[in-house]
Amino acid sequence: MKWILALAAGGLICISCLLLIQRDELGDEAKNQGALSSRVAASSVSQSGIQRVSTRTPRALKSTEKGSSASALFGFDQSTAILRNDPNDPEQLLPEASELGSVELAPEIEIDHVLALLGSFRSVANAGCFPTGFNYEITNALLGKNKKKIAFISEKNVRINEEGELTDKWGSPYFFHAESSTKMEVRSAGEDRKMFTDDDVSSYRM
């Protein structure tokens, strides 16, 4: 009888030991899962932050950030592009392109020159439609980034700033508003360099 009780007691001790070991293992597993959850949560926050940044509208970088070539920043470099005409040969451009930037031009005439270039682009290189997009995108289209590979202005023109934008005589980027595929507004901020104030200069072309 005594030996049966001894065996039973020994069995209980073994079972208790097994239960303790299993409890410790479950505790370690819970700790590991908790740590893993923390890492996943941290990773999700980080990825969320990256997505929020990446969905912002790209801005033009300052000259100190982007180097010397503004057009290269936006994926087009006229100097290395294969074009059907020479943008640095005045005889291969409209007269308005060569005159653009002249100190003798009144702001109203200069805007008309810009509209003339856009009208030529529309007729020759874009199936009768005005270009759309940000200023630098429209400027790139005039520089030769178009399906016809025709340049309508030289990247050396003084009216193209370091951000690759076409500017008015006061250095402010023109505001291009394509009201439709066949109607374009070009607006200058004027001498006060503030858009939509009394001294703005604007014109339409249809």
Contact map, one row per residue, 1 for C-alpha under 8 A:
11111000000000000000000000000000000000000000000000000000000000000000000000000000000000000000000000000000000000000000000000000000000000000000000000000000000000000000000000000000000000000000000000000000000000
11111100000000000000000000000000000000000000000000000000000000000000000000000000000000000000000000000000000000000000000000000000000000000000000000000000000000000000000000000000000000000000000000000000000000
11111110000000000000000000000000000000000000000000000000000000000000000000000000000000000000000000000000000000000000000000000000000000000000000000000000000000000000000000000000000000000000000000000000000000
11111111000000000000000000000000000000000000000000000000000000000000000000000000000000000000000000000000000000000000000000000000000000000000000000000000000000000000000000000000000000000000000000000000000000
11111111100000000000000000000000000000000000000000000000000000000000000000000000000000000000000000000000000000000000000000000000000000000000000000000000000000000000000000000000000000000000000000000000000000
01111111110000000000000000000000000000000000000000000000000000000000000000000000000000000000000000000000000000000000000000000000000000000000000000000000000000000000000000000000000000000000000000000000000000
00111111111000000000000000000000000000000000000000000000000000000000000000000000000000000000000000000000000000000000000000000000000000000000000000000000000000000000000000000000000000000000000000000000000000
00011111111100000000000000000000000000000000000000000000000000000000000000000000000000000000000000000000000000000000000000000000000000000000000000000000000000000000000000000000000000000000000000000000000000
00001111111110000000000000000000000000000000000000000000000000000000000000000000000000000000000000000000000000000000000000000000000000000000000000000000000000000000000000000000000000000000000000000000000000
00000111111111000000000000000000000000000000000000000000000000000000000000000000000000000000000000000000000000000000000000000000000000000000000000000000000000000000000000000000000000000000000000000000000000
00000011111111100000000000000000000000000000000000000000000000000000000000000000000000000000000000000000000000000000000000000000000000000000000000000000000000000000000000000000000000000000000000000000000000
00000001111111110000000000000000000000000000000000000000000000000000000000000000000000000000000000000000000000000000000000000000000000000000000000000000000000000000000000000000000000000000000000000000000000
00000000111111111000000000000000000000000000000000000000000000000000000000000000000000000000000000000000000000000000000000000000000000000000000000000000000000000000000000000000000000000000000000000000000000
00000000011111111100000000000000000000000000000000000000000000000000000000000000000000000000000000000000000000000000000000000000000000000000000000000000000000000000000000000000000000000000000000000000000000
00000000001111111110000000000000000000000000000000000000000000000000000000000000000000000000000000000000000000000000000000000000000000000000000000000000000000000000000000000000000000000000000000000000000000
00000000000111111111000000000000000000000000000000000000000000000000000000000000000000000000000000000000000000000000000000000000000000000000000000000000000000000000000000000000000000000000000000000000000000
00000000000011111111100000000000000000000000000000000000000000000000000000000000000000000000000000000000000000000000000000000000000000000000000000000000000000000000000000000000000000000000000000000000000000
00000000000001111111110000000000000000000000000000000000000000000000000000000000000000000000000000000000000000000000000000000000000000000000000000000000000000000000000000000000000000000000000000000000000000
00000000000000111111111000000000000000000000000000000000000000000000000000000000000000000000000000000000000000000000000000000000000000000000000000000000000000000000000000000000000000000000000000000000000000
00000000000000011111111100000000000000000000000000000000000000000000000000000000000000000000000000000000000000000000000000000000000000000000000000000000000000000000000000000000000000000000000000000000000000
00000000000000001111111110000000000000000000000000000000000000000000000000000000000000000000000000000000000000000000000000000000000000000000000000000000000000000000000000000000000000000000000000000000000000
00000000000000000111111111000000000000000000000000000000000000000000000000000000000000000000000000000000000000000000000000000000000000000000000000000000000000000000000000000000000000000000000000000000000000
00000000000000000011111111100000000000000000000000000000000000000000000000000000000000000000000000000000000000000000000000000000000000000000000000000000000000000000000000000000000000000000000000000000000000
00000000000000000001111111110000000000000000000000000000000000000000000000000000000000000000000000000000000000000000000000000000000000000000000000000000000000000000000000000000000000000000000000000000000000
00000000000000000000111111111000000000000000000000000000000000000000000000000000000000000000000000000000000000000000000000000000000000000000000000000000000000000000000000000000000000000000000000000000000000
00000000000000000000011111111100000000000000000000000000000000000000000000000000000000000000000000000000000000000000000000000000000000000000000000000000000000000000000000000000000000000000000000000000000000
00000000000000000000001111111110000000000000000000000000000000000000000000000000000000000000000000000000000000000000000000000000000000000000000000000000000000000000000000000000000000000000000000000000000000
00000000000000000000000111111111000000000000000000000000000000000000000000000000000000000000000000000000000000000000000000000000000000000000000000000000000000000000000000000000000000000000000000000000000000
00000000000000000000000011111111100000000000000000000000000000000000000000000000000000000000000000000000000000000000000000000000000000000000000000000000000000000000000000000000000000000000000000000000000000
00000000000000000000000001111111110000000000000000000000000000000000000000000000000000000000000000000000000000000000000000000000000000000000000000000000000000000000000000000000000000000000000000000000000000
00000000000000000000000000111111111000000000000000000000000000000000000000000000000000000000000000000000000000000000000000000000000000000000000000000000000000000000000000000000000000000000000000000000000000
00000000000000000000000000011111111100000000000000000000000000000000000000000000000000000000000000000000000000000000000000000000000000000000000000000000000000000000000000000000000000000000000000000000000000
00000000000000000000000000001111111110000000000000000000000000000000000000000000000000000000000000000000000000000000000000000000000000000000000000000000000000000000000000000000000000000000000000000000000000
00000000000000000000000000000111111111000000000000000000000000000000000000000000000000000000000000000000000000000000000000000000000000000000000000000000000000000000000000000000000000000000000000000000000000
00000000000000000000000000000011111111100000000000000000000000000000000000000000000000000000000000000000000000000000000000000000000000000000000000000000000000000000000000000000000000000000000000000000000000
00000000000000000000000000000001111111110000000000000000000000000000000000000000000000000000000000000000000000000000000000000000000000000000000000000000000000000000000000000000000000000000000000000000000000
00000000000000000000000000000000111111111000000000000000000000000000000000000000000000000000000000000000000000000000000000000000000000000000000000000000000000000000000000000000000000000000000000000000000000
00000000000000000000000000000000011111111100000000000000000000000000000000000000000000000000000000000000000000000000000000000000000000000000000000000000000000000000000000000000000000000000000000000000000000
00000000000000000000000000000000001111111110000000000000000000000000000000000000000000000000000000000000000000000000000000000000000000000000000000000000000000000000000000000000000000000000000000000000000000
00000000000000000000000000000000000111111111000000000000000000000000000000000000000000000000000000000000000000000000000000000000000000000000000000000000000000000000000000000000000000000000000000000000000000
00000000000000000000000000000000000011111111100000000000000000000000000000000000000000000000000000000000000000000000000000000000000000000000000000000000000000000000000000000000000000000000000000000000000000
00000000000000000000000000000000000001111111110000000000000000000000000000000000000000000000000000000000000000000000000000000000000000000000000000000000000000000000000000000000000000000000000000000000000000
00000000000000000000000000000000000000111111111000000000000000000000000000000000000000000000000000000000000000000000000000000000000000000000000000000000000000000000000000000000000000000000000000000000000000
00000000000000000000000000000000000000011111111100000000000000000000000000000000000000000000000000000000000000000000000000000000000000000000000000000000000000000000000000000000000000000000000000000000000000
00000000000000000000000000000000000000001111111110000000000000000000000000000000000000000000000000000000000000000000000000000000000000000000000000000000000000000000000000000000000000000000000000000000000000
00000000000000000000000000000000000000000111111111000000000000000000000000000000000000000000000000000000000000000000000000000000000000000000000000000000000000000000000000000000000000000000000000000000000000
00000000000000000000000000000000000000000011111111100000000000000000000000000000000000000000000000000000000000000000000000000000000000000000000000000000000000000000000000000000000000000000000000000000000000
00000000000000000000000000000000000000000001111111110000000000000000000000000000000000000000000000000000000000000000000000000000000000000000000000000000000000000000000000000000000000000000000000000000000000
00000000000000000000000000000000000000000000111111111000000000000000000000000000000000000000000000000000000000000000000000000000000000000000000000000000000000000000000000000000000000000000000000000000000000
00000000000000000000000000000000000000000000011111111100000000000000000000000000000000000000000000000000000000000000000000000000000000000000000000000000000000000000000000000000000000000000000000000000000000
00000000000000000000000000000000000000000000001111111110000000000000000000000000000000000000000000000000000000000000000000000000000000000000000000000000000000000000000000000000000000000000000000000000000000
00000000000000000000000000000000000000000000000111111111000000000000000000000000000000000000000000000000000000000000000000000000000000000000000000000000000000000000000000000000000000000000000000000000000000
00000000000000000000000000000000000000000000000011111111000000000000000000000000000000000000000000000000000000000000000000000000000000000000000000000000000000000000000000000000000000000000000000000000000000
00000000000000000000000000000000000000000000000001111111000000000000000000000000000000000000000000000000000000000000000000000000000000000000000000000000000000000000000000000000000000000000000000000000000000
00000000000000000000000000000000000000000000000000111111100000000000000000000000000000000000000000000000000000000000000000000000000000000000000000000000000000000000000000000000000000000000000000000000000000
00000000000000000000000000000000000000000000000000011111110000000000000000000000000000000000000000000000000000000000000000000000000000000000000000000000000000000000000000000000000000000000000000000000000000
00000000000000000000000000000000000000000000000000000011111000000000000000000000000000000000000000000000000000000000000000000000000000000000000000000000000000000000000000000000000000000000000000000000000000
00000000000000000000000000000000000000000000000000000001111100000000000000000000000000000000000000000000000000000000000000000000000000000000000000000000000000000000000000000000000000000000000000000000000000
00000000000000000000000000000000000000000000000000000000111110000000000000000000000000000000000000000000000000000000000000000000000000000000000000000000000000000000000000000000000000000000000000000000000000
00000000000000000000000000000000000000000000000000000000011111000000000000000000000000000000000000000000000000000000000000000000000000000000000000000000000000000010000000000000000000000000000000000000000000
00000000000000000000000000000000000000000000000000000000001111101100000000000000000000000000000000000000000000000000000000000000000000000000000000000000000000000010000000000000000000000000000000000000000000
00000000000000000000000000000000000000000000000000000000000111111100000000000000000000000000000000000000000000000000000000000000000000000000000000000000000000000110000000000000000000000000000000000000000000
00000000000000000000000000000000000000000000000000000000000011111111010000000000000000000000000000000000000000000000000000000000000000000000000000000000000000000110000000000000000000000000000000000000000000
00000000000000000000000000000000000000000000000000000000000001111110000000000000000000000000000000000000000000000000000000000000000000000000000000000000000000000000000000000000000000000000000000000000000000
00000000000000000000000000000000000000000000000000000000000011111110000000000000000000000000000000000000000000000000000000000000000000000000000000000000000000000000000000000000000000000000000000000000000000
00000000000000000000000000000000000000000000000000000000000011111111110010000000000000000000000000000000000000000000000000000000000000000000000000000000000000000000000000000000000000000000000000000000000000
00000000000000000000000000000000000000000000000000000000000000111111110000000000000000000000000000000000000000000000000000000000000000000000000000000000000000000000000000000000000000000000000000000000000000
00000000000000000000000000000000000000000000000000000000000000100111110000000000000000000000000000000000000000000000000000000000000000000000000000000000000000000000000000000000000000000000000000000000000000
00000000000000000000000000000000000000000000000000000000000000000111111110001000000000000000000000000000000000000000000000000000000000000000000000000000000000000100000000000000000000000000000000000000000000
00000000000000000000000000000000000000000000000000000000000000100111111111000000000000000000000000000000000000000000000000000000000000000000000000000000000000001111000000000000000000000000000000000000000000
00000000000000000000000000000000000000000000000000000000000000000000111111111100000000000000000000000000000000000000000000000000000000000001000000000000000000000011000000000000000000000000000000000000000000
00000000000000000000000000000000000000000000000000000000000000000000111111111000000000000000000000000000000000000000000000000000000000000000000000000000000000000000000000000000000000000000000000000000000000
00000000000000000000000000000000000000000000000000000000000000000100111111110000000000000000000000000000000000000000000000000000000000000000000000000000000000000000000000000000000000000000000000000000000000
00000000000000000000000000000000000000000000000000000000000000000000011111110000000000000000000000000000000000000000000000000000000000010000000000000000000000000000000000000000000000000000000000000000000000
00000000000000000000000000000000000000000000000000000000000000000000001111111000000000000000000000000000000000000000000000000000000000000000000000000000000000000000000000000000000000000000000000000000000000
00000000000000000000000000000000000000000000000000000000000000000000001111111100100000000000000000000000000000000000000000000000000000000001000010000000000000000000000000000000000000000000000000000000000000
00000000000000000000000000000000000000000000000000000000000000000000101100111111100000000000000000000000000000000000000000000000000000000000000000000000000000000000000000000000000000000000000000000000000000
00000000000000000000000000000000000000000000000000000000000000000000001000011111100000000000000000000000000000000000000000000000000000000000001100000000001000000000000000000000000000000000000000000000000000
00000000000000000000000000000000000000000000000000000000000000000000000000001111100000000000000000000000000000000000000000000000000000000000000000000000000000000000000000000000000000000000000000000000000000
00000000000000000000000000000000000000000000000000000000000000000000000000001111110000000000000000000000000000000000000000000000000000000000000000000000000000000000000000000000000000000000000000000000000000
00000000000000000000000000000000000000000000000000000000000000000000000000011111111000000000000000000000000000000000000000000000000000000000000000000000000000000000000000000000000000000000000000000000000000
00000000000000000000000000000000000000000000000000000000000000000000000000000001111100000000000000000000000000000000000000000000000000000000000000001000000000000000000000000000000000000000000000000000000000
00000000000000000000000000000000000000000000000000000000000000000000000000000000111111000000000000000000000000000000000000000000000000000000000100001110000000000000000000000000000000000000000000000000000000
00000000000000000000000000000000000000000000000000000000000000000000000000000000011111000000000000000000000000000000000000000000000000000000000000011110000000000000000000000000000000000000000000000000000000
00000000000000000000000000000000000000000000000000000000000000000000000000000000001111100001000000000000000000000000000000000000000000000000000000000110000000000000000000000000000000000000000000000000000000
00000000000000000000000000000000000000000000000000000000000000000000000000000000001111111001000000000000000000000000000000000000000000000000000000000010000000000000000000000000000000000000000000000000000000
00000000000000000000000000000000000000000000000000000000000000000000000000000000000011111101100000000000000000000000000000000000000000000000001000000011111000000000000000000000000000000000000000000000000000
00000000000000000000000000000000000000000000000000000000000000000000000000000000000001111100000000000000000000000000000000000000000000000000000000000000010000000000000000000000000000000000000000000000000000
00000000000000000000000000000000000000000000000000000000000000000000000000000000000001111111100000000000000000000000000000000000000000000000000000000000000000000000000000000000000000000000000000000000000000
00000000000000000000000000000000000000000000000000000000000000000000000000000000000000111111111011000000000000000000000000000000000000000000000000000000000000000000000000000000000000000000000000000000000000
00000000000000000000000000000000000000000000000000000000000000000000000000000000000000001111110000000000000000000000000000000000000000000000000000000000000000000000000000000000000000000000000000000000000000
00000000000000000000000000000000000000000000000000000000000000000000000000000000000011101111110000000000000000000000000000000000000000000000000000000000000000000000000000000000000000000000000000000000000000
00000000000000000000000000000000000000000000000000000000000000000000000000000000000000101111111011000000000000000000000000000000000000000000000000000011100000000000000000000000000000000000000000000000000000
00000000000000000000000000000000000000000000000000000000000000000000000000000000000000000111111111000000000000000000100000000000000000000000000000000001000000000000000000000000000000000000000000000000000000
00000000000000000000000000000000000000000000000000000000000000000000000000000000000000000100111111100000000000000000000000000000000000000000000000000000000000000000000000000000000000000000000000000000000000
00000000000000000000000000000000000000000000000000000000000000000000000000000000000000000000011111110000000000001101100000000000000000000000000000000000000000000000000000000000000000000000000000000000000000
00000000000000000000000000000000000000000000000000000000000000000000000000000000000000000100111111110000000000001100100000000000000000000000000000000001110000000000000000000000000000000000000000000000000000
00000000000000000000000000000000000000000000000000000000000000000000000000000000000000000100111111110000000000000000000000000000000000000000000000000000100000000000000000000000000000000000000000000000000000
00000000000000000000000000000000000000000000000000000000000000000000000000000000000000000000001111111100000000000000000000000000000000000000000000000000000000000000000000000000000000000000000000000000000000
00000000000000000000000000000000000000000000000000000000000000000000000000000000000000000000000111111100100001001100000000000000000000000000000000000000000010100000000000000000000000000000000000000000000000
00000000000000000000000000000000000000000000000000000000000000000000000000000000000000000000000000111110100001000000000000000000000000000000000000000000000011100000000010000000000000000000000000000000000000
00000000000000000000000000000000000000000000000000000000000000000000000000000000000000000000000000111111100000000000000000000000000000000000000000000000000000000000000000000000000000000000000000000000000000
00000000000000000000000000000000000000000000000000000000000000000000000000000000000000000000000000001111110000000000000000000000000000000000000000000000000000000000000010000000000000000000000000000000000000
00000000000000000000000000000000000000000000000000000000000000000000000000000000000000000000000000000111110000000000000000000000000000000000000000000000000000000000000000000000000000000000000000000000000000
00000000000000000000000000000000000000000000000000000000000000000000000000000000000000000000000000011111111011000000000000000000000000000000000000000000000000000000000000000000000000000000000000000000000000
00000000000000000000000000000000000000000000000000000000000000000000000000000000000000000000000000000011111111000000000000000000000000000000000000000000000000000000000000000000000000000000000000000000000000
00000000000000000000000000000000000000000000000000000000000000000000000000000000000000000000000000000000111111100000000000000000000000000000000000000000000000000000000110000000000000000000000000000000100000
00000000000000000000000000000000000000000000000000000000000000000000000000000000000000000000000000000000011111110000000000000000000000000000000000000000000000000000000000000000000000000000000000000000111000
00000000000000000000000000000000000000000000000000000000000000000000000000000000000000000000000000000000111111111000000000000000000000000000000000000000000000000000000000000000000000000000000000000000000000
00000000000000000000000000000000000000000000000000000000000000000000000000000000000000000000000000011000111111111100000000000000000000000000000000000000000000000000000100000000000000000000000000000000000000
00000000000000000000000000000000000000000000000000000000000000000000000000000000000000000000000000000000001111111110000000000000000000000000000000000000000000000000000000000000000000000111000000000000111000
00000000000000000000000000000000000000000000000000000000000000000000000000000000000000000000000000000000000111111111000000000000000000000000000000000000000000000000000000000000000000000000000000000000001000
00000000000000000000000000000000000000000000000000000000000000000000000000000000000000000000000110010000000011111111100000000000000000000000000000000000000000000000000000000000000000000000000000000000000000
00000000000000000000000000000000000000000000000000000000000000000000000000000000000000000000000110010000000001111111110000000000000000000000000000000000000000000000000000000000000000000100000000000000000000
00000000000000000000000000000000000000000000000000000000000000000000000000000000000000000000000000000000000000111111111000000000000000000000000000000000000000000000000000000000000000010100000000000000000110
00000000000000000000000000000000000000000000000000000000000000000000000000000000000000000000000100000000000000011111111100000000000000000000000000000000000000000000000000000000000000000000000000000000000000
00000000000000000000000000000000000000000000000000000000000000000000000000000000000000000000010110000000000000001111111110000000000000000000010000000001000000000000000000000000000000000000000000000000000000
00000000000000000000000000000000000000000000000000000000000000000000000000000000000000000000000000000000000000000111111111000000011000000000010000000000000000000000000000000000000000000000000000000000000000
00000000000000000000000000000000000000000000000000000000000000000000000000000000000000000000000000000000000000000011111111100000010000000000000000000000000000000000000000000000000000000000000000000000000010
00000000000000000000000000000000000000000000000000000000000000000000000000000000000000000000000000000000000000000001111111111000000000000000000000000000000000000000000000000000000000000000000000000000000000
00000000000000000000000000000000000000000000000000000000000000000000000000000000000000000000000000000000000000000000111111111100010000000000010000000001000000000000000000000000000000000000000000000000000000
00000000000000000000000000000000000000000000000000000000000000000000000000000000000000000000000000000000000000000000011111111111111000000000000000000000000000000000000000000000000000000000000000000000000000
00000000000000000000000000000000000000000000000000000000000000000000000000000000000000000000000000000000000000000000001111111111100000000000000000000000000000000000000000000000000000000000000000000000000000
00000000000000000000000000000000000000000000000000000000000000000000000000000000000000000000000000000000000000000000000111111111000000000000000000000000000000000000000000000000000000000000000000000000000000
00000000000000000000000000000000000000000000000000000000000000000000000000000000000000000000000000000000000000000000000111111111000000000000000001110100000000000000000000000000000000000000000000000000000000
00000000000000000000000000000000000000000000000000000000000000000000000000000000000000000000000000000000000000000000000011111111111000000000000001100000000000000000000000000000000000000000000000000000000000
00000000000000000000000000000000000000000000000000000000000000000000000000000000000000000000000000000000000000000000000001111111100000000000000000000000000000000000000000000000000000000000000000000000000000
00000000000000000000000000000000000000000000000000000000000000000000000000000000000000000000000000000000000000000000000001111111110000000000000000000000000000000000000000000000000011000000000000000000000000
00000000000000000000000000000000000000000000000000000000000000000000000000000000000000000000000000000000000000000000000001100111111000000000000000000000000000000000000000000000000011000000000000000000000000
00000000000000000000000000000000000000000000000000000000000000000000000000000000000000000000000000000000000000000000011011000101111100000000000000000000000000000000000000000000010111110000000000000000000000
00000000000000000000000000000000000000000000000000000000000000000000000000000000000000000000000000000000000000000000010001000100111110000100100000000000000000000000000000000000010010000000000000000000000000
00000000000000000000000000000000000000000000000000000000000000000000000000000000000000000000000000000000000000000000000000000000011111001100000000000000000000000000000000000001110000000000000000000000000000
00000000000000000000000000000000000000000000000000000000000000000000000000000000000000000000000000000000000000000000000000000000001111111100000000000000000000000000000000000000000000000000000000000000000000
00000000000000000000000000000000000000000000000000000000000000000000000000000000000000000000000000000000000000000000000000000000000111111100000000000000000000000000000000000001000000000000000000000000000000
00000000000000000000000000000000000000000000000000000000000000000000000000000000000000000000000000000000000000000000000000000000000011111110000000000000000000000000110000001111000000000000000000000000000000
00000000000000000000000000000000000000000000000000000000000000000000000001000000000000000000000000000000000000000000000000000000000011111111000000000000000000000011110000000000000000000000000000000000000000
00000000000000000000000000000000000000000000000000000000000000000000000000000000000000000000000000000000000000000000000000000000000111111111100000000000000000000000000000000000000000000000000000000000000000
00000000000000000000000000000000000000000000000000000000000000000000000000000000000000000000000000000000000000000000000000000000001111111111110000000000000000000000000000000000000000000000000000000000000000
00000000000000000000000000000000000000000000000000000000000000000000000000000000000000000000000000000000000000000000000000000000000000111111111000000000000000000001110000000000000000000000000000000000000000
00000000000000000000000000000000000000000000000000000000000000000000001000010000000000000000000000000000000000000000000000000000000000011111111110000000000000000001000000000000000000000000000000000000000000
00000000000000000000000000000000000000000000000000000000000000000000000000000000000000000000000000000000000000000000000000000000001000001111111111000010000000000000000000000000000000000000000000000000000000
00000000000000000000000000000000000000000000000000000000000000000000000000000000000000000000000000000000000000000000110010000000000000000111111111000111100000000000000000000000000000000000000000000000000000
00000000000000000000000000000000000000000000000000000000000000000000000000000100000000100000000000000000000000000000000000000000000000000011111110000111111000000000000000000000000000000000000000000000000000
00000000000000000000000000000000000000000000000000000000000000000000000000000100001000000000000000000000000000000000000000000000000000000001111111011111000000000000000000000000000000000000000000000000000000
00000000000000000000000000000000000000000000000000000000000000000000000000010000000000000000000000000000000000000000000000000000000000000001111111101110000000000000000000000000000000000000000000000000000000
00000000000000000000000000000000000000000000000000000000000000000000000000000000000000000000000000000000000000000000000000001100000000000000110111111100000000000000000000000000000000000000000000000000000000
00000000000000000000000000000000000000000000000000000000000000000000000000000000000000000000000000000000000000000000000000001100000000000000000011111000000000000000000000000000000000000000000000000000000000
00000000000000000000000000000000000000000000000000000000000000000000000000000000000100000000000000000000000000000000000000001000000000000000000101111100000000000000000000000000000000000000000000000000000000
00000000000000000000000000000000000000000000000000000000000000000000000000000000011100000000000000000000000000000000000000000000000000000000000111111110000000000000000000000000000000000000000000000000000000
00000000000000000000000000000000000000000000000000000000000000000000000000000000001110000000000000000000000000000000000000001000000000000000011111011111000000000000000000000000000000000000000000000000000000
00000000000000000000000000000000000000000000000000000000000000000000000000000000001111100000100000000000000000000000000000000000000000000000111110001111110000000000000000000000000000000000000000000000000000
00000000000000000000000000000000000000000000000000000000000000000000000000000000000000100000110010000000000000000000100010000000000000000000011100000111110000000000000000000000000000000000000000000000000000
00000000000000000000000000000000000000000000000000000000000000000000000000000000000000100000100011000000000000000000000000000000000000000000011000000011111010000000000000000000000000000000000000000000000000
00000000000000000000000000000000000000000000000000000000000000000000000000000000000000110000000010000000000000000000000000000000000000000000001000000011111110000000000000000000000000000000000000000000000000
00000000000000000000000000000000000000000000000000000000000000000000000000000100000000100000000000000000000000000000000000000000000000000000001000000000111110010000000000000000000000000000000000000000000000
00000000000000000000000000000000000000000000000000000000000000000000000000000000000000000000000000000000000000000000000000000000000000000000000000000000011111010000000000000000000000000000000000000000000000
00000000000000000000000000000000000000000000000000000000000000000000000000000000000000000000000000011000000000000000000000000000000000000000000000000000111111110000000000000000000000000000000000000000000000
00000000000000000000000000000000000000000000000000000000000000000000000000000000000000000000000000001000000000000000000000000000000000000000000000000000000111111000000000000000000000000000000000000000000000
00000000000000000000000000000000000000000000000000000000000000000000000000000000000000000000000000011000000000000000000000000000000000000000000000000000000011111000011110100000000000000000000000000000000000
00000000000000000000000000000000000000000000000000000000000000000000000000000000000000000000000000000000000000000000000000000000000000000000000000000000001111111111111000000000000000000000000000000000000000
00000000000000000000000000000000000000000000000000000000000000000000010000000000000000000000000000000000000000000000000000000000000000000000000000000000000001111111111000100000000000000000000000000000000000
00000000000000000000000000000000000000000000000000000000000001100000110000000000000000000000000000000000000000000000000000000000000000000000000000000000000000011111100000000000000000000000000000000000000000
00000000000000000000000000000000000000000000000000000000000111100000011000000000000000000000000000000000000000000000000000000000000000010000000000000000000000011111100000000000000000000000000000000000000000
00000000000000000000000000000000000000000000000000000000000000000000011000000000000000000000000000000000000000000000000000000000000000010011000000000000000000011111110000000000000000000000000000000000000000
00000000000000000000000000000000000000000000000000000000000000000000000000000000000000000000000000000000000000000000000000000000000000110010000000000000000000011111111000001100000000000000000000000000000000
00000000000000000000000000000000000000000000000000000000000000000000000000000000000000000000000000000000000000000000000000000000000000110010000000000000000000111001111100001100000000000000000000000000000000
00000000000000000000000000000000000000000000000000000000000000000000000000000000000000000000000000000000000000000000000000000000000000000000000000000000000000111000111111111100000000000000000000000000000000
00000000000000000000000000000000000000000000000000000000000000000000000000000000000000000000000000000000001001000000000000000000000000000000000000000000000000100000011111111100000000000001010000000000000000
00000000000000000000000000000000000000000000000000000000000000000000000000000000000000000000000000001010001000000000000000000000000000000000000000000000000000100000001111110000000000000000000000000000000000
00000000000000000000000000000000000000000000000000000000000000000000000000000000000000000000000000000000000000000000000000000000000000000000000000000000000000000000001111110000000000000000011010000000000000
00000000000000000000000000000000000000000000000000000000000000000000000000000000000000000000000000000000000000000000000000000000000000000000000000000000000000101000001111111000000000000000000000000000000000
00000000000000000000000000000000000000000000000000000000000000000000000000000000000000000000000000000000000000000000000000000000000000000000000000000000000000000000001111111100000000000001100010000000000000
00000000000000000000000000000000000000000000000000000000000000000000000000000000000000000000000000000000000000000000000000000000000000100000000000000000000000000000111100111110000000000001000000000000000000
00000000000000000000000000000000000000000000000000000000000000000000000000000000000000000000000000000000000000000000000000000000000000100000000000000000000000000000111100011111000000000111100000000000000000
00000000000000000000000000000000000000000000000000000000000000000000000000000000000000000000000000000000000000000000000000000000000000100000000000000000000000000000000000001111100000001111000000000000000000
00000000000000000000000000000000000000000000000000000000000000000000000000000000000000000000000000000000000000000000000000000000000101100000000000000000000000000000000000000111110000011110000000000000000000
00000000000000000000000000000000000000000000000000000000000000000000000000000000000000000000000000000000000000000000000000000000000100000000000000000000000000000000000000000011111000011100000000000000000000
00000000000000000000000000000000000000000000000000000000000000000000000000000000000000000000000000000000000000000000000000000000011100000000000000000000000000000000000000000001111111111000000000000000000000
00000000000000000000000000000000000000000000000000000000000000000000000000000000000000000000000000000000000000000000000000000000000000000000000000000000000000000000000000000000111111111000000000000000000000
00000000000000000000000000000000000000000000000000000000000000000000000000000000000000000000000000000000000000000000000000000000010000000000000000000000000000000000000000000000011111110000000000000000000000
00000000000000000000000000000000000000000000000000000000000000000000000000000000000000000000000000000000000000000000000000000001111000000000000000000000000000000000000000000000011111110000000000000000000000
00000000000000000000000000000000000000000000000000000000000000000000000000000000000000000000000000000000000000000000000000000001110000000000000000000000000000000000000000000000011111110000000000000000000001
00000000000000000000000000000000000000000000000000000000000000000000000000000000000000000000000000000000000000000000000000000000010000000000000000000000000000000000000000000000011111111000000000000000000111
00000000000000000000000000000000000000000000000000000000000000000000000000000000000000000000000000000000000000000010000000000000010000000000000000000000000000000000000000000001111111111100000000000000000111
00000000000000000000000000000000000000000000000000000000000000000000000000000000000000000000000000000000000000000000000000000000000000000000000000000000000000000000000000000011111000111110000000000000011110
00000000000000000000000000000000000000000000000000000000000000000000000000000000000000000000000000000000000000100110000000000000000000000000000000000000000000000000000000000111100000011111000000000000011100
00000000000000000000000000000000000000000000000000000000000000000000000000000000000000000000000000000000000000100000000000000000000000000000000000000000000000000000000000000111000000001111100000000001111000
00000000000000000000000000000000000000000000000000000000000000000000000000000000000000000000000000000000000000100000000000000000000000000000000000000000000000000000000100011110000000000111110000100001110000
00000000000000000000000000000000000000000000000000000000000000000000000000000000000000000000000000000000000000000000000000000000000000000000000000000000000000000000000000010100000000000011111111111011100000
00000000000000000000000000000000000000000000000000000000000000000000000000000000000000000000000000000000000000000000000000000000000000000000000000000000000000000000000101000000000000000001111111100011100000
00000000000000000000000000000000000000000000000000000000000000000000000000000000000000000000000000000000000000000000000000000000000000000000000000000000000000000000000001000000000000000000111110000011000000
00000000000000000000000000000000000000000000000000000000000000000000000000000000000000000000000000000000000000000000000000000000000000000000000000000000000000000000000000000000000000000000111111000010000000
00000000000000000000000000000000000000000000000000000000000000000000000000000000000000000000000000000000000000000000000000000000000000000000000000000000000000000000000001010000000000000000111111100000000000
00000000000000000000000000000000000000000000000000000000000000000000000000000000000000000000000000000000000000000000000000000000000000000000000000000000000000000000000000000000000000000000110111111001000000
00000000000000000000000000000000000000000000000000000000000000000000000000000000000000000000000000000000000000000000000000000000000000000000000000000000000000000000000000000000000000000001110011111001000000
00000000000000000000000000000000000000000000000000000000000000000000000000000000000000000000000000000000000000000000000000000000000000000000000000000000000000000000000000000000000000000000100001111101000000
00000000000000000000000000000000000000000000000000000000000000000000000000000000000000000000000000000000000000000000000000000000000000000000000000000000000000000000000000000000000000000000100001111111000000
00000000000000000000000000000000000000000000000000000000000000000000000000000000000000000000000000000000000000000000000000000000000000000000000000000000000000000000000000000000000000000000000000011111000000
00000000000000000000000000000000000000000000000000000000000000000000000000000000000000000000000000000000000000000000000000000000000000000000000000000000000000000000000000000000000000000000111100001111100000
00000000000000000000000000000000000000000000000000000000000000000000000000000000000000000000000000000000000000000000000000000000000000000000000000000000000000000000000000000000000000000011111001111111110000
00000000000000000000000000000000000000000000000000000000000000000000000000000000000000000000000000000000001100100000000000000000000000000000000000000000000000000000000000000000000000000011110000000011111000
00000000000000000000000000000000000000000000000000000000000000000000000000000000000000000000000000000000000100100000000000000000000000000000000000000000000000000000000000000000000000001111000000000001111100
00000000000000000000000000000000000000000000000000000000000000000000000000000000000000000000000000000000000100110000000000000000000000000000000000000000000000000000000000000000000000001110000000000000111110
00000000000000000000000000000000000000000000000000000000000000000000000000000000000000000000000000000000000000000010000000000000000000000000000000000000000000000000000000000000000000111100000000000000011111
00000000000000000000000000000000000000000000000000000000000000000000000000000000000000000000000000000000000000000010001000000000000000000000000000000000000000000000000000000000000000111000000000000000001111
00000000000000000000000000000000000000000000000000000000000000000000000000000000000000000000000000000000000000000000000000000000000000000000000000000000000000000000000000000000000001110000000000000000000111
